[in-house]
Amino acid sequence: MGKHKISLRQAILVPFAVIVLVVVSTFAILWNYDYERLAKKQGERVTQIMSTLIEDRVKALLQEPYMLSELSASYISQKNLFVQQDLKEIQDYELSVYKTLALSLPQIATISYGDENGNFAGIRLNNDNSYNLMLKDRRTQDKLIIYQGEDTDSEVISEFDGYDPRKRPWYTQAQSRTQEKWSDIYVNYDEKREATISTLVRIYDKSGKFTGVMCYDVSLEGLNEYLESQVQNNKGLIYIVDKNWNLIAQSTEDTQLNAEEASSTELISALKSNLPAIKESSEYFGALKILPDHIIRKEINNKINFMHVSQVGELGSLNWKIVILLPETELMGTMKAKQISLIILGVFITVLGSVIGLLIINSIIAPMTKSVSGASEISEGKYGIHIKSKKTIIKETSELLSAFNKMSDKLKEYFEKIKRKEEEYRTLVENVNNSIFSVAPDGSILSVNNVFEATTGWSRENIVGKHFSNIFKEQKHIDYFEERFAKVKENKERITFPYNFMGNDKNQRAYIIDFIPLLNENGELLRILGSTTDITELDKAQKEIRYLHEKEKERLQKLIREKSSELSQAMKEIMEMEKFASLGSLVSGVAHEINTPLGVAVSAASYMENTNSRTQELLQSGQMTKSEFIKYIDSMNETSFILNNNLRRAAELVKSFKQMAVNQSNEQKISFNFNGFLQTLLINLKHEYKNTGIQFVIDCDKDLLINSYPGAYSQIFTNLIMNSIIHAFPGKEGIIKIVIYTDADDITVQYSDNGKGIEKENLDKIFEPFFTTNRSGGGSGLGLSIVYNIVTAQLGGKITCESTLGSGTLFCIKIPIISEDKTYDKGLE
């Protein structure tokens, strides 16, 4: 076998002939199998997709009216529309629903309502998108009247005496079958007499009493039209049956009802249908104990059909099945005939190609043989070889010869370029500023450049071929380099390392050295390239930069410490000024409050003085009568009462202010009644809100006694209340609520207002110093910052804020009952 070799002609023709025979035979054998498999796959896929789409759409066609029926029933019940003297409001509501949803829910034929009083109101949609009002109430003298338009002013189409919705199938089933969602199929009472199913949604009053039924009617004719629209393109068949295989709807025309006049309709069994496809498919599925969930491929009505039956769930009591039949001929079309034609054409082309191949084989072999000969010469180094051959009509052969000749020329050109590149590379290496050298795996130096010679003092004639350790005089340098050389050999990865070297000028210089391994295609080490970069000047510059950086860093740190100290002192002074500004505002308010009772007291005293003078004159002149004297005594009593009351009021205000002033300036812990503290605070702040509609609600145990800093709490509540008065109530009306409660560990304060709230982007900033949204109005932005510092620093507590724009703001403060003693100033710091 090794000595006997076949010719190129035999190597091409024999396999070619075998392949042609195998391909033709295999294609002919597998064609029928491929067609069956393709037809089955295509049919099952299309049928399954169509079945799923139709099942989902039928569910939607029925579920959407039921959900709307429930919403309508809920609306009528909530609005008590059924208690009106007539059904005018229900009639208007049904019409508004229809006009809103008619285009999106065309399956709804009628929206109607019937009640226990025998009244009925319905809106019917026509094919031209017009509406008919169907009505029976006191306005129609208990007749069922169907109008041409939407209201009672339009023309009457027909009248029916004795109509009682309570006797209709949809009403009686709603009363007796409370768990069912849909009525049985029945015929409408109107002049159209259409077969219909209706939603069964019961309406109850607030006491739970049954008052009526809300219905959304779905016409079976509408289902027929929908099914017909789904098979217009593929000539298939779709029909819907109930659990007993009675026909509900189908995509082709056929009589379904036995008695159109009956109120409880009898349906035709699919087993007795006039359409053979329906009859045969229903007989097949009806004989099965369990319906298959996969696609069935079966001959029905003398045609191969793909069939699928699906159980429509989630429809309450309907329990319908959807059956789909798609003819295979409609799905595959003329594919079979086309495949036969393709087979014949393929065989013809194969034979023709074989003949042509035999004719051109010789013109292919000759250039290939010459190319092999020319390639052998090139392998021997004879570049620029050209193959001469006769012209051929075969493009590939011609291109092969042309490409070979071009390749030969390119190889010659490339090798000449490589030689020039080697010379350029050598020139570059020799003139670069870095020392460059190469070392064999055994450590012997293979090559060096001019810079290497100048740096080390070794000429290439004296160093090439010697071990690199000869360059160094001290053993520690030899060990240093051998360690890194061994690392490159072991890991076969590039390394970079620093090295200080004494140059020929006897000066110490710093270098960065790179060892780069060169590997062959098998990953074996060929040599190691070395490069040294002199970084002596760069190293000096970096040290100088580090020194300047450290100096500048020290200067900036000192400046930061000085400025931080100044800022801290300024903050402390600002907060102290804010504290006394609050006390000053309190003094101003109390002075204003005291002015009123003192003014009244002065007026009363002046009146008493004038009255006493007149009375004294009358007594001295002897003109005083008894009645005048009694009048004088009564006047003095009344004036004394007014004088005492106003002086007492002024004394209470002074006492309250004195207590609050003591609290504001008190920096030590004391025990105080929290409820009384809040009441006193509100009295002293009354001047800020007395001319507004702001109300305060205090929820605090009257006996709550705490041991803490009253001045701190006064600052907290004063800032919070003023913040609400200024920012929360632009209309100067609202409610401020303060809730205080305690547990074993903490006292919790919930301060809230129902004002305009805080914008979401500002919530995270409100406790920051100097943040204010009222800068133009004189706001300092320190109020809530002071509150935060007092709560967290002095009282050791926590404060959070929640706010909804337009609804109000809530501050929640939680402070430990037992905390370490701190002075008020420390708390502010």
Sequence and secondary structure as in RCSB ss.txt:
>XXXX:A:sequence
MGKHKISLRQAILVPFAVIVLVVVSTFAILWNYDYERLAKKQGERVTQIMSTLIEDRVKALLQEPYMLSELSASY
ISQKNLFVQQDLKEIQDYELSVYKTLALSLPQIATISYGDENGNFAGIRLNNDNSYNLMLKDRRTQDKLIIYQGE
DTDSEVISEFDGYDPRKRPWYTQAQSRTQEKWSDIYVNYDEKREATISTLVRIYDKSGKFTGVMCYDVSLEGLNE
YLESQVQNNKGLIYIVDKNWNLIAQSTEDTQLNAEEASSTELISALKSNLPAIKESSEYFGALKILPDHIIRKEI
NNKINFMHVSQVGELGSLNWKIVILLPETELMGTMKAKQISLIILGVFITVLGSVIGLLIINSIIAPMTKSVSGA
SEISEGKYGIHIKSKKTIIKETSELLSAFNKMSDKLKEYFEKIKRKEEEYRTLVENVNNSIFSVAPDGSILSVNN
VFEATTGWSRENIVGKHFSNIFKEQKHIDYFEERFAKVKENKERITFPYNFMGNDKNQRAYIIDFIPLLNENGEL
LRILGSTTDITELDKAQKEIRYLHEKEKERLQKLIREKSSELSQAMKEIMEMEKFASLGSLVSGVAHEINTPLGV
AVSAASYMENTNSRTQELLQSGQMTKSEFIKYIDSMNETSFILNNNLRRAAELVKSFKQMAVNQSNEQKISFNFN
GFLQTLLINLKHEYKNTGIQFVIDCDKDLLINSYPGAYSQIFTNLIMNSIIHAFPGKEGIIKIVIYTDADDITVQ
YSDNGKGIEKENLDKIFEPFFTTNRSGGGSGLGLSIVYNIVTAQLGGKITCESTLGSGTLFCIKIPIISEDKTYD
KGLE
>XXXX:A:secstr
  S    HHHHHHHHHHHHHHHHHHHHHHHHHHHHHHHHHHHHHHHHHHHHHHHHHHHHHHHHHHHHHHHHHHHH
HHHHTGGGSSSSHHHHHHHHHHHHHHTTT TTEEEEEEEETTS EEEEEE TTS EEEEEESGGGTT EEEESSS
STTS EEEEETT  GGGSHHHHHHHH TT SB   EE SSSS  EEEEB EEEE TTS EEEEEEEEEEHHHHHH
HHHHHTTTT  EEEEE TT BEEEESS    BS TT SS  B BGGG SSHHHHHHHHHHHT SS  SS EEEEE
TTEEEEEEEEEE SSTT  EEEEEEEEHHHHHTTHHHHHHHHHHHHHHHHHHHHHHHHHHHHHHHHHHHHHHHHH
HHHHTT TT        S HHHHHHHHHHHHHHHHHHHHHHHHHHHHHHHHHHHHHSSSEEEEE TTSBEEEE H
HHHHHH   HHHHTTSBGGGG SSHHHHHHHHHHHHHHHHH   EEEEEEEE TTS EEEEEEEEEEEE TTS E
EEEEEEEEE HHHHHHHHHHHHHHHHHHHHHHHHHHHHHHHHHHHHHHHHHHHHHHHHHHHHHHHHHHHHHHHHH
HHHHHHHHHHHHHHHHHHHHHT   HHHHHHHHHHHHHHHHHHHHHHHHHHHHHHHHHHHHHHHH  S EEEEHH
HHHHHHHHHTHHHHTTSEEEEEEE  TT EEEE HHHHHHHHHHHHHHIIIII TTSEEEEEEEEEE SSEEEEE
EEE SS   GGGGGGTTSTT  S GGGT  S HHHHHHHIIIIIS  EEEEEEETTTEEEEEEEEESS     HH
HHH 
